[in-house]
């Protein structure tokens, strides 16, 4: 029985029994970068929660039109 392999098979690297590529250990710099990114995400989420908790004053109400593609008010299209 002959097994055919493609030239790309050698570049794929080691494969575990589950069919996924073996995970390489992260360098200390990569671990620090991931920790910093997680901290930034937590800070952004905290700010977003604080902003969404504050009621909108003198606004049209509802969701922000720029983020949610709600470009009309009472049937009239709005263009900024």
PyMOL Python script that loads the backbone (N, CA, C, O; Angstrom):
from pymol import cmd

cmd.read_pdbstr("""\
ATOM      1  N   UNK A   1       0.843  -1.175   0.000  1.00  0.00           N
ATOM      2  CA  UNK A   1       0.000   0.000   0.000  1.00  0.00           C
ATOM      3  C   UNK A   1       0.893   1.244   0.000  1.00  0.00           C
ATOM      4  O   UNK A   1       1.821   1.344   0.802  1.00  0.00           O
ATOM      5  N   UNK A   2       0.612   2.186  -0.896  1.00  0.00           N
ATOM      6  CA  UNK A   2       1.440   3.378  -1.037  1.00  0.00           C
ATOM      7  C   UNK A   2       0.638   4.593  -0.560  1.00  0.00           C
ATOM      8  O   UNK A   2      -0.529   4.762  -0.912  1.00  0.00           O
ATOM      9  N   UNK A   3       1.277   5.418   0.231  1.00  0.00           N
ATOM     10  CA  UNK A   3       0.635   6.619   0.749  1.00  0.00           C
ATOM     11  C   UNK A   3       1.185   7.810  -0.014  1.00  0.00           C
ATOM     12  O   UNK A   3       2.397   8.021  -0.065  1.00  0.00           O
ATOM     13  N   UNK A   4       0.290   8.586  -0.606  1.00  0.00           N
ATOM     14  CA  UNK A   4       0.717   9.767  -1.348  1.00  0.00           C
ATOM     15  C   UNK A   4       0.726  10.963  -0.414  1.00  0.00           C
ATOM     16  O   UNK A   4      -0.181  11.140   0.399  1.00  0.00           O
ATOM     17  N   UNK A   5       1.756  11.778  -0.539  1.00  0.00           N
ATOM     18  CA  UNK A   5       1.837  12.999   0.255  1.00  0.00           C
ATOM     19  C   UNK A   5       2.064  14.167  -0.680  1.00  0.00           C
ATOM     20  O   UNK A   5       2.738  14.046  -1.702  1.00  0.00           O
ATOM     21  N   UNK A   6       1.505  15.266  -0.324  1.00  0.00           N
ATOM     22  CA  UNK A   6       1.696  16.469  -1.126  1.00  0.00           C
ATOM     23  C   UNK A   6       2.921  17.215  -0.618  1.00  0.00           C
ATOM     24  O   UNK A   6       3.351  16.978   0.511  1.00  0.00           O
ATOM     25  N   UNK A   7       3.492  18.103  -1.411  1.00  0.00           N
ATOM     26  CA  UNK A   7       4.651  18.874  -0.960  1.00  0.00           C
ATOM     27  C   UNK A   7       4.307  19.773   0.223  1.00  0.00           C
ATOM     28  O   UNK A   7       5.185  20.115   1.016  1.00  0.00           O
ATOM     29  N   UNK A   8       3.034  20.159   0.349  1.00  0.00           N
ATOM     30  CA  UNK A   8       2.631  21.031   1.445  1.00  0.00           C
ATOM     31  C   UNK A   8       2.522  20.275   2.758  1.00  0.00           C
ATOM     32  O   UNK A   8       2.489  20.902   3.817  1.00  0.00           O
ATOM     33  N   UNK A   9       2.464  18.954   2.724  1.00  0.00           N
ATOM     34  CA  UNK A   9       2.298  18.170   3.936  1.00  0.00           C
ATOM     35  C   UNK A   9       3.489  18.347   4.870  1.00  0.00           C
ATOM     36  O   UNK A   9       3.316  18.339   6.089  1.00  0.00           O
ATOM     37  N   UNK A  10       4.680  18.506   4.331  1.00  0.00           N
ATOM     38  CA  UNK A  10       5.866  18.680   5.167  1.00  0.00           C
ATOM     39  C   UNK A  10       5.849  20.034   5.863  1.00  0.00           C
ATOM     40  O   UNK A  10       6.402  20.174   6.954  1.00  0.00           O
ATOM     41  N   UNK A  11       5.223  21.030   5.249  1.00  0.00           N
ATOM     42  CA  UNK A  11       5.181  22.362   5.832  1.00  0.00           C
ATOM     43  C   UNK A  11       4.116  22.485   6.908  1.00  0.00           C
ATOM     44  O   UNK A  11       4.151  23.429   7.699  1.00  0.00           O
ATOM     45  N   UNK A  12       3.174  21.559   6.957  1.00  0.00           N
ATOM     46  CA  UNK A  12       2.070  21.656   7.896  1.00  0.00           C
ATOM     47  C   UNK A  12       2.520  21.464   9.330  1.00  0.00           C
ATOM     48  O   UNK A  12       1.837  21.929  10.243  1.00  0.00           O
ATOM     49  N   UNK A  13       3.644  20.798   9.567  1.00  0.00           N
ATOM     50  CA  UNK A  13       4.145  20.608  10.913  1.00  0.00           C
ATOM     51  C   UNK A  13       3.550  19.363  11.544  1.00  0.00           C
ATOM     52  O   UNK A  13       2.812  18.621  10.897  1.00  0.00           O
ATOM     53  N   UNK A  14       3.873  19.137  12.816  1.00  0.00           N
ATOM     54  CA  UNK A  14       3.378  17.941  13.488  1.00  0.00           C
ATOM     55  C   UNK A  14       1.871  18.004  13.689  1.00  0.00           C
ATOM     56  O   UNK A  14       1.295  19.071  13.903  1.00  0.00           O
ATOM     57  N   UNK A  15       1.252  16.836  13.616  1.00  0.00           N
ATOM     58  CA  UNK A  15      -0.196  16.757  13.762  1.00  0.00           C
ATOM     59  C   UNK A  15      -0.508  15.803  14.896  1.00  0.00           C
ATOM     60  O   UNK A  15       0.031  14.698  14.952  1.00  0.00           O
ATOM     61  N   UNK A  16      -1.392  16.235  15.813  1.00  0.00           N
ATOM     62  CA  UNK A  16      -1.806  15.375  16.911  1.00  0.00           C
ATOM     63  C   UNK A  16      -2.890  14.430  16.436  1.00  0.00           C
ATOM     64  O   UNK A  16      -3.366  14.537  15.306  1.00  0.00           O
ATOM     65  N   UNK A  17      -3.278  13.509  17.295  1.00  0.00           N
ATOM     66  CA  UNK A  17      -4.269  12.508  16.907  1.00  0.00           C
ATOM     67  C   UNK A  17      -5.618  13.135  16.590  1.00  0.00           C
ATOM     68  O   UNK A  17      -6.391  12.550  15.831  1.00  0.00           O
ATOM     69  N   UNK A  18      -5.930  14.305  17.145  1.00  0.00           N
ATOM     70  CA  UNK A  18      -7.206  14.968  16.891  1.00  0.00           C
ATOM     71  C   UNK A  18      -7.240  15.685  15.563  1.00  0.00           C
ATOM     72  O   UNK A  18      -8.285  16.215  15.185  1.00  0.00           O
ATOM     73  N   UNK A  19      -6.130  15.722  14.836  1.00  0.00           N
ATOM     74  CA  UNK A  19      -6.094  16.388  13.550  1.00  0.00           C
ATOM     75  C   UNK A  19      -5.713  17.857  13.652  1.00  0.00           C
ATOM     76  O   UNK A  19      -5.679  18.556  12.639  1.00  0.00           O
ATOM     77  N   UNK A  20      -5.426  18.335  14.853  1.00  0.00           N
ATOM     78  CA  UNK A  20      -5.054  19.731  15.030  1.00  0.00           C
ATOM     79  C   UNK A  20      -3.535  19.830  15.111  1.00  0.00           C
ATOM     80  O   UNK A  20      -2.868  18.888  15.539  1.00  0.00           O
ATOM     81  N   UNK A  21      -2.996  20.960  14.705  1.00  0.00           N
ATOM     82  CA  UNK A  21      -1.553  21.172  14.780  1.00  0.00           C
ATOM     83  C   UNK A  21      -1.143  21.250  16.248  1.00  0.00           C
ATOM     84  O   UNK A  21      -1.886  21.773  17.078  1.00  0.00           O
ATOM     85  N   UNK A  22       0.036  20.731  16.560  1.00  0.00           N
ATOM     86  CA  UNK A  22       0.532  20.751  17.933  1.00  0.00           C
ATOM     87  C   UNK A  22       0.778  22.195  18.353  1.00  0.00           C
ATOM     88  O   UNK A  22       1.328  22.982  17.584  1.00  0.00           O
ATOM     89  N   UNK A  23       0.374  22.542  19.568  1.00  0.00           N
ATOM     90  CA  UNK A  23       0.530  23.901  20.071  1.00  0.00           C
ATOM     91  C   UNK A  23       1.975  24.116  20.502  1.00  0.00           C
ATOM     92  O   UNK A  23       2.554  23.293  21.212  1.00  0.00           O
ATOM     93  N   UNK A  24       2.549  25.232  20.063  1.00  0.00           N
ATOM     94  CA  UNK A  24       3.908  25.567  20.465  1.00  0.00           C
ATOM     95  C   UNK A  24       3.830  26.399  21.737  1.00  0.00           C
ATOM     96  O   UNK A  24       2.874  27.153  21.919  1.00  0.00           O
ATOM     97  N   UNK A  25       4.806  26.278  22.610  1.00  0.00           N
ATOM     98  CA  UNK A  25       4.799  27.108  23.820  1.00  0.00           C
ATOM     99  C   UNK A  25       5.019  28.570  23.440  1.00  0.00           C
ATOM    100  O   UNK A  25       5.777  28.881  22.522  1.00  0.00           O
ATOM    101  N   UNK A  26       4.346  29.452  24.157  1.00  0.00           N
ATOM    102  CA  UNK A  26       4.469  30.883  23.886  1.00  0.00           C
ATOM    103  C   UNK A  26       5.736  31.433  24.526  1.00  0.00           C
ATOM    104  O   UNK A  26       6.174  30.970  25.579  1.00  0.00           O
ATOM    105  N   UNK A  27       6.305  32.416  23.875  1.00  0.00           N
ATOM    106  CA  UNK A  27       7.469  33.093  24.438  1.00  0.00           C
ATOM    107  C   UNK A  27       6.994  34.026  25.546  1.00  0.00           C
ATOM    108  O   UNK A  27       5.817  34.387  25.577  1.00  0.00           O
ATOM    109  N   UNK A  28       7.879  34.422  26.453  1.00  0.00           N
ATOM    110  CA  UNK A  28       7.474  35.360  27.509  1.00  0.00           C
ATOM    111  C   UNK A  28       6.922  36.672  26.943  1.00  0.00           C
ATOM    112  O   UNK A  28       5.992  37.246  27.509  1.00  0.00           O
ATOM    113  N   UNK A  29       7.480  37.143  25.844  1.00  0.00           N
ATOM    114  CA  UNK A  29       6.983  38.381  25.230  1.00  0.00           C
ATOM    115  C   UNK A  29       5.563  38.193  24.715  1.00  0.00           C
ATOM    116  O   UNK A  29       4.734  39.094  24.844  1.00  0.00           O
ATOM    117  N   UNK A  30       5.275  37.032  24.133  1.00  0.00           N
ATOM    118  CA  UNK A  30       3.924  36.762  23.633  1.00  0.00           C
ATOM    119  C   UNK A  30       2.935  36.656  24.784  1.00  0.00           C
ATOM    120  O   UNK A  30       1.804  37.129  24.678  1.00  0.00           O
ATOM    121  N   UNK A  31       3.358  36.035  25.886  1.00  0.00           N
ATOM    122  CA  UNK A  31       2.478  35.933  27.052  1.00  0.00           C
ATOM    123  C   UNK A  31       2.177  37.312  27.622  1.00  0.00           C
ATOM    124  O   UNK A  31       1.038  37.590  27.997  1.00  0.00           O
ATOM    125  N   UNK A  32       3.201  38.192  27.694  1.00  0.00           N
ATOM    126  CA  UNK A  32       2.979  39.560  28.177  1.00  0.00           C
ATOM    127  C   UNK A  32       2.032  40.312  27.259  1.00  0.00           C
ATOM    128  O   UNK A  32       1.154  41.035  27.730  1.00  0.00           O
ATOM    129  N   UNK A  33       2.203  40.148  25.947  1.00  0.00           N
ATOM    130  CA  UNK A  33       1.336  40.836  24.986  1.00  0.00           C
ATOM    131  C   UNK A  33      -0.106  40.371  25.135  1.00  0.00           C
ATOM    132  O   UNK A  33      -1.026  41.187  25.081  1.00  0.00           O
ATOM    133  N   UNK A  34      -0.315  39.075  25.321  1.00  0.00           N
ATOM    134  CA  UNK A  34      -1.677  38.566  25.510  1.00  0.00           C
ATOM    135  C   UNK A  34      -2.286  39.087  26.808  1.00  0.00           C
ATOM    136  O   UNK A  34      -3.472  39.417  26.847  1.00  0.00           O
ATOM    137  N   UNK A  35      -1.483  39.165  27.871  1.00  0.00           N
ATOM    138  CA  UNK A  35      -1.982  39.683  29.146  1.00  0.00           C
ATOM    139  C   UNK A  35      -2.349  41.161  29.023  1.00  0.00           C
ATOM    140  O   UNK A  35      -3.378  41.594  29.542  1.00  0.00           O
ATOM    141  N   UNK A  36      -1.501  41.936  28.332  1.00  0.00           N
ATOM    142  CA  UNK A  36      -1.796  43.359  28.134  1.00  0.00           C
ATOM    143  C   UNK A  36      -3.053  43.546  27.296  1.00  0.00           C
ATOM    144  O   UNK A  36      -3.866  44.424  27.587  1.00  0.00           O
ATOM    145  N   UNK A  37      -3.222  42.736  26.265  1.00  0.00           N
ATOM    146  CA  UNK A  37      -4.419  42.840  25.424  1.00  0.00           C
ATOM    147  C   UNK A  37      -5.670  42.493  26.219  1.00  0.00           C
ATOM    148  O   UNK A  37      -6.703  43.144  26.059  1.00  0.00           O
ATOM    149  N   UNK A  38      -5.592  41.482  27.068  1.00  0.00           N
ATOM    150  CA  UNK A  38      -6.746  41.113  27.895  1.00  0.00           C
ATOM    151  C   UNK A  38      -7.087  42.239  28.866  1.00  0.00           C
ATOM    152  O   UNK A  38      -8.262  42.513  29.112  1.00  0.00           O
ATOM    153  N   UNK A  39      -6.068  42.892  29.419  1.00  0.00           N
ATOM    154  CA  UNK A  39      -6.306  44.009  30.327  1.00  0.00           C
ATOM    155  C   UNK A  39      -6.965  45.181  29.591  1.00  0.00           C
ATOM    156  O   UNK A  39      -7.886  45.810  30.112  1.00  0.00           O
ATOM    157  N   UNK A  40      -6.482  45.468  28.372  1.00  0.00           N
ATOM    158  CA  UNK A  40      -7.092  46.546  27.578  1.00  0.00           C
ATOM    159  C   UNK A  40      -8.543  46.217  27.254  1.00  0.00           C
ATOM    160  O   UNK A  40      -9.404  47.095  27.315  1.00  0.00           O
ATOM    161  N   UNK A  41      -8.828  44.949  26.907  1.00  0.00           N
ATOM    162  CA  UNK A  41     -10.208  44.559  26.611  1.00  0.00           C
ATOM    163  C   UNK A  41     -11.109  44.736  27.829  1.00  0.00           C
ATOM    164  O   UNK A  41     -12.243  45.197  27.705  1.00  0.00           O
ATOM    165  N   UNK A  42     -10.596  44.363  29.019  1.00  0.00           N
ATOM    166  CA  UNK A  42     -11.392  44.547  30.240  1.00  0.00           C
ATOM    167  C   UNK A  42     -11.677  46.023  30.481  1.00  0.00           C
ATOM    168  O   UNK A  42     -12.790  46.379  30.866  1.00  0.00           O
ATOM    169  N   UNK A  43     -10.680  46.897  30.260  1.00  0.00           N
ATOM    170  CA  UNK A  43     -10.874  48.332  30.457  1.00  0.00           C
ATOM    171  C   UNK A  43     -11.887  48.883  29.460  1.00  0.00           C
ATOM    172  O   UNK A  43     -12.732  49.700  29.825  1.00  0.00           O
ATOM    173  N   UNK A  44     -11.811  48.446  28.214  1.00  0.00           N
ATOM    174  CA  UNK A  44     -12.761  48.899  27.193  1.00  0.00           C
ATOM    175  C   UNK A  44     -14.168  48.434  27.535  1.00  0.00           C
ATOM    176  O   UNK A  44     -15.122  49.202  27.409  1.00  0.00           O
ATOM    177  N   UNK A  45     -14.307  47.177  27.968  1.00  0.00           N
ATOM    178  CA  UNK A  45     -15.625  46.660  28.342  1.00  0.00           C
ATOM    179  C   UNK A  45     -16.190  47.402  29.545  1.00  0.00           C
ATOM    180  O   UNK A  45     -17.393  47.656  29.602  1.00  0.00           O
ATOM    181  N   UNK A  46     -15.334  47.757  30.514  1.00  0.00           N
ATOM    182  CA  UNK A  46     -15.792  48.497  31.688  1.00  0.00           C
ATOM    183  C   UNK A  46     -16.278  49.888  31.288  1.00  0.00           C
ATOM    184  O   UNK A  46     -17.308  50.352  31.777  1.00  0.00           O
ATOM    185  N   UNK A  47     -15.529  50.562  30.390  1.00  0.00           N
ATOM    186  CA  UNK A  47     -15.971  51.884  29.919  1.00  0.00           C
ATOM    187  C   UNK A  47     -17.279  51.783  29.160  1.00  0.00           C
ATOM    188  O   UNK A  47     -18.164  52.621  29.335  1.00  0.00           O
ATOM    189  N   UNK A  48     -17.415  50.762  28.315  1.00  0.00           N
ATOM    190  CA  UNK A  48     -18.644  50.590  27.540  1.00  0.00           C
ATOM    191  C   UNK A  48     -19.826  50.321  28.459  1.00  0.00           C
ATOM    192  O   UNK A  48     -20.927  50.812  28.208  1.00  0.00           O
ATOM    193  N   UNK A  49     -19.616  49.549  29.521  1.00  0.00           N
ATOM    194  CA  UNK A  49     -20.697  49.274  30.470  1.00  0.00           C
ATOM    195  C   UNK A  49     -21.097  50.549  31.205  1.00  0.00           C
ATOM    196  O   UNK A  49     -22.282  50.779  31.449  1.00  0.00           O
ATOM    197  N   UNK A  50     -20.108  51.387  31.563  1.00  0.00           N
ATOM    198  CA  UNK A  50     -20.415  52.636  32.255  1.00  0.00           C
ATOM    199  C   UNK A  50     -21.172  53.594  31.346  1.00  0.00           C
ATOM    200  O   UNK A  50     -22.097  54.272  31.793  1.00  0.00           O
ATOM    201  N   UNK A  51     -20.791  53.654  30.080  1.00  0.00           N
ATOM    202  CA  UNK A  51     -21.463  54.548  29.133  1.00  0.00           C
ATOM    203  C   UNK A  51     -22.882  54.071  28.863  1.00  0.00           C
ATOM    204  O   UNK A  51     -23.806  54.882  28.797  1.00  0.00           O
ATOM    205  N   UNK A  52     -23.061  52.772  28.708  1.00  0.00           N
ATOM    206  CA  UNK A  52     -24.400  52.263  28.408  1.00  0.00           C
ATOM    207  C   UNK A  52     -25.317  52.366  29.617  1.00  0.00           C
ATOM    208  O   UNK A  52     -26.538  52.406  29.460  1.00  0.00           O
ATOM    209  N   UNK A  53     -24.750  52.411  30.832  1.00  0.00           N
ATOM    210  CA  UNK A  53     -25.573  52.532  32.029  1.00  0.00           C
ATOM    211  C   UNK A  53     -26.085  53.964  32.201  1.00  0.00           C
ATOM    212  O   UNK A  53     -27.147  54.176  32.787  1.00  0.00           O
ATOM    213  N   UNK A  54     -25.338  54.942  31.693  1.00  0.00           N
ATOM    214  CA  UNK A  54     -25.750  56.338  31.817  1.00  0.00           C
ATOM    215  C   UNK A  54     -26.864  56.634  30.817  1.00  0.00           C
ATOM    216  O   UNK A  54     -26.745  56.282  29.643  1.00  0.00           O
ATOM    217  N   UNK A  55     -27.952  57.280  31.268  1.00  0.00           N
ATOM    218  CA  UNK A  55     -29.038  57.588  30.332  1.00  0.00           C
ATOM    219  C   UNK A  55     -28.643  58.704  29.363  1.00  0.00           C
ATOM    220  O   UNK A  55     -27.892  59.612  29.720  1.00  0.00           O
ATOM    221  N   UNK A  56     -29.148  58.625  28.158  1.00  0.00           N
ATOM    222  CA  UNK A  56     -28.883  59.645  27.154  1.00  0.00           C
ATOM    223  C   UNK A  56     -29.749  60.865  27.463  1.00  0.00           C
ATOM    224  O   UNK A  56     -30.940  60.731  27.746  1.00  0.00           O
ATOM    225  N   UNK A  57     -29.153  62.042  27.408  1.00  0.00           N
ATOM    226  CA  UNK A  57     -29.897  63.270  27.692  1.00  0.00           C
ATOM    227  C   UNK A  57     -30.076  64.056  26.401  1.00  0.00           C
ATOM    228  O   UNK A  57     -29.124  64.258  25.647  1.00  0.00           O
ATOM    229  N   UNK A  58     -31.271  64.483  26.163  1.00  0.00           N
ATOM    230  CA  UNK A  58     -31.628  65.297  25.009  1.00  0.00           C
ATOM    231  C   UNK A  58     -31.299  64.604  23.689  1.00  0.00           C
ATOM    232  O   UNK A  58     -31.067  65.275  22.684  1.00  0.00           O
ATOM    233  N   UNK A  59     -31.277  63.296  23.679  1.00  0.00           N
ATOM    234  CA  UNK A  59     -31.014  62.554  22.455  1.00  0.00           C
ATOM    235  C   UNK A  59     -32.320  62.063  21.855  1.00  0.00           C
ATOM    236  O   UNK A  59     -33.391  62.271  22.425  1.00  0.00           O
ATOM    237  N   UNK A  60     -32.228  61.411  20.704  1.00  0.00           N
ATOM    238  CA  UNK A  60     -33.437  60.924  20.060  1.00  0.00           C
ATOM    239  C   UNK A  60     -33.892  59.608  20.660  1.00  0.00           C
ATOM    240  O   UNK A  60     -34.983  59.133  20.345  1.00  0.00           O
ATOM    241  N   UNK A  61     -33.077  59.009  21.521  1.00  0.00           N
ATOM    242  CA  UNK A  61     -33.437  57.749  22.160  1.00  0.00           C
ATOM    243  C   UNK A  61     -33.093  56.570  21.275  1.00  0.00           C
ATOM    244  O   UNK A  61     -32.823  56.724  20.084  1.00  0.00           O
ATOM    245  N   UNK A  62     -33.106  55.414  21.860  1.00  0.00           N
ATOM    246  CA  UNK A  62     -32.819  54.208  21.092  1.00  0.00           C
ATOM    247  C   UNK A  62     -31.330  53.991  20.902  1.00  0.00           C
ATOM    248  O   UNK A  62     -30.503  54.645  21.538  1.00  0.00           O
ATOM    249  N   UNK A  63     -31.007  53.077  20.030  1.00  0.00           N
ATOM    250  CA  UNK A  63     -29.619  52.738  19.773  1.00  0.00           C
ATOM    251  C   UNK A  63     -28.946  53.792  18.904  1.00  0.00           C
ATOM    252  O   UNK A  63     -29.611  54.514  18.161  1.00  0.00           O
ATOM    253  N   UNK A  64     -27.632  53.874  19.003  1.00  0.00           N
ATOM    254  CA  UNK A  64     -26.875  54.838  18.215  1.00  0.00           C
ATOM    255  C   UNK A  64     -26.990  54.482  16.731  1.00  0.00           C
ATOM    256  O   UNK A  64     -26.682  53.351  16.356  1.00  0.00           O
ATOM    257  N   UNK A  65     -27.427  55.421  15.869  1.00  0.00           N
ATOM    258  CA  UNK A  65     -27.674  55.085  14.470  1.00  0.00           C
ATOM    259  C   UNK A  65     -26.420  54.698  13.693  1.00  0.00           C
ATOM    260  O   UNK A  65     -26.496  53.887  12.770  1.00  0.00           O
ATOM    261  N   UNK A  66     -25.286  55.254  14.046  1.00  0.00           N
ATOM    262  CA  UNK A  66     -24.066  54.964  13.304  1.00  0.00           C
ATOM    263  C   UNK A  66     -23.652  53.505  13.500  1.00  0.00           C
ATOM    264  O   UNK A  66     -23.165  52.862  12.570  1.00  0.00           O
ATOM    265  N   UNK A  67     -23.845  52.996  14.693  1.00  0.00           N
ATOM    266  CA  UNK A  67     -23.406  51.632  14.981  1.00  0.00           C
ATOM    267  C   UNK A  67     -24.426  50.589  14.559  1.00  0.00           C
ATOM    268  O   UNK A  67     -24.051  49.452  14.272  1.00  0.00           O
ATOM    269  N   UNK A  68     -25.696  50.939  14.515  1.00  0.00           N
ATOM    270  CA  UNK A  68     -26.733  49.942  14.279  1.00  0.00           C
ATOM    271  C   UNK A  68     -27.506  50.169  12.981  1.00  0.00           C
ATOM    272  O   UNK A  68     -28.573  49.585  12.796  1.00  0.00           O
ATOM    273  N   UNK A  69     -26.993  51.001  12.083  1.00  0.00           N
ATOM    274  CA  UNK A  69     -27.584  51.236  10.761  1.00  0.00           C
ATOM    275  C   UNK A  69     -29.049  51.657  10.818  1.00  0.00           C
ATOM    276  O   UNK A  69     -29.832  51.300   9.938  1.00  0.00           O
ATOM    277  N   UNK A  70     -29.419  52.406  11.837  1.00  0.00           N
ATOM    278  CA  UNK A  70     -30.783  52.908  11.966  1.00  0.00           C
ATOM    279  C   UNK A  70     -30.757  54.365  11.503  1.00  0.00           C
ATOM    280  O   UNK A  70     -30.602  55.280  12.312  1.00  0.00           O
ATOM    281  N   UNK A  71     -30.909  54.567  10.206  1.00  0.00           N
ATOM    282  CA  UNK A  71     -30.684  55.878   9.626  1.00  0.00           C
ATOM    283  C   UNK A  71     -31.959  56.673   9.413  1.00  0.00           C
ATOM    284  O   UNK A  71     -31.936  57.654   8.670  1.00  0.00           O
ATOM    285  N   UNK A  72     -33.053  56.301  10.019  1.00  0.00           N
ATOM    286  CA  UNK A  72     -34.252  57.101   9.817  1.00  0.00           C
ATOM    287  C   UNK A  72     -34.982  57.314  11.133  1.00  0.00           C
ATOM    288  O   UNK A  72     -34.941  56.472  12.030  1.00  0.00           O
ATOM    289  N   UNK A  73     -35.653  58.459  11.230  1.00  0.00           N
ATOM    290  CA  UNK A  73     -36.449  58.811  12.394  1.00  0.00           C
ATOM    291  C   UNK A  73     -37.840  59.150  11.887  1.00  0.00           C
ATOM    292  O   UNK A  73     -37.997  60.063  11.076  1.00  0.00           O
ATOM    293  N   UNK A  74     -38.841  58.436  12.347  1.00  0.00           N
ATOM    294  CA  UNK A  74     -40.239  58.642  11.944  1.00  0.00           C
ATOM    295  C   UNK A  74     -40.397  58.590  10.425  1.00  0.00           C
ATOM    296  O   UNK A  74     -41.159  59.370   9.854  1.00  0.00           O
ATOM    297  N   UNK A  75     -39.685  57.680   9.773  1.00  0.00           N
ATOM    298  CA  UNK A  75     -39.835  57.495   8.335  1.00  0.00           C
ATOM    299  C   UNK A  75     -38.996  58.421   7.479  1.00  0.00           C
ATOM    300  O   UNK A  75     -38.982  58.266   6.258  1.00  0.00           O
ATOM    301  N   UNK A  76     -38.295  59.380   8.072  1.00  0.00           N
ATOM    302  CA  UNK A  76     -37.460  60.304   7.307  1.00  0.00           C
ATOM    303  C   UNK A  76     -36.009  59.839   7.374  1.00  0.00           C
ATOM    304  O   UNK A  76     -35.465  59.634   8.459  1.00  0.00           O
ATOM    305  N   UNK A  77     -35.388  59.673   6.210  1.00  0.00           N
ATOM    306  CA  UNK A  77     -33.993  59.247   6.169  1.00  0.00           C
ATOM    307  C   UNK A  77     -33.101  60.380   6.637  1.00  0.00           C
ATOM    308  O   UNK A  77     -33.344  61.544   6.319  1.00  0.00           O
ATOM    309  N   UNK A  78     -32.072  60.041   7.390  1.00  0.00           N
ATOM    310  CA  UNK A  78     -31.160  61.028   7.940  1.00  0.00           C
ATOM    311  C   UNK A  78     -29.771  60.759   7.380  1.00  0.00           C
ATOM    312  O   UNK A  78     -29.304  59.620   7.386  1.00  0.00           O
ATOM    313  N   UNK A  79     -29.110  61.805   6.896  1.00  0.00           N
ATOM    314  CA  UNK A  79     -27.743  61.682   6.428  1.00  0.00           C
ATOM    315  C   UNK A  79     -26.913  62.705   7.183  1.00  0.00           C
ATOM    316  O   UNK A  79     -27.293  63.872   7.276  1.00  0.00           O
ATOM    317  N   UNK A  80     -25.800  62.281   7.713  1.00  0.00           N
ATOM    318  CA  UNK A  80     -24.988  63.182   8.518  1.00  0.00           C
ATOM    319  C   UNK A  80     -24.088  63.980   7.619  1.00  0.00           C
ATOM    320  O   UNK A  80     -23.313  64.808   8.097  1.00  0.00           O
TER     321      UNK A  80
END
""", "prot")
cmd.dss("prot")
cmd.show_as("cartoon", "prot")
cmd.util.cbc("prot")
cmd.orient("prot")
